Amino acid sequence: MKTDPATFILANTDVTAPPHVPEIRLHLATEAHDLWLKTEEELQAIGLPPPFWAFAWAGGQGLARYILDHPGTVAGKRVLDFASGSGLVAIAAKQAAAAHVLAADIDPWTETAVRLNAAENDVEISFTSQDLIGREIEADVLLAGDVFYDRVMADLLIPWFTRLSEAGKVVLVGDPGRSYCPKDRLTEMAVYQVPVTRALEDSEVKKTTVWQFA
């Protein structure tokens, strides 16, 4: 890393609550920060992968809302927040009384973002940077916000999530209508209208569904 993650995150984000999950506060990029406007080349120059951790994506907001509204889904259970990003869903699970929460993300900057956000919300979250796709997991519940954004990722996740579900794990995904979401394998649990920033999406509100692999 060419830049210290904690220093950069604190300088280039504001602590704010995602609109659909006001109970949680995160270090997020806003229009007031240059992070919104940096090109891929500029990000590479400072050693920063695309900062997915700096935004509250619709899928994650919907899934976090569902967990907070249905705490029995995770209460007393071991939870894996896959592709955690900002840690929004992991924090929601811990606030809903999960026994243990592991945030997983291969982006090396995410560990710092999750740590800072967990501290902001006074919760304890473990973290792994290992690529868990295809592996067995110790968690009882797997949560994944907005992961079906391209065909390659979907082709990797669908058989893994299916196998975990068949093994008795609860697999919940939050999805704002991505093209590769396998709806034929899913059971609808809830639908939300999630406010988002037009700079991230094609509209200011995204219909977001929480699905369970069945």
Order of alpha helices (4+ residues) and beta strands (2+ residues): alpha-beta-beta-alpha-alpha-beta-alpha-beta-alpha-beta-beta-alpha-beta-beta-beta
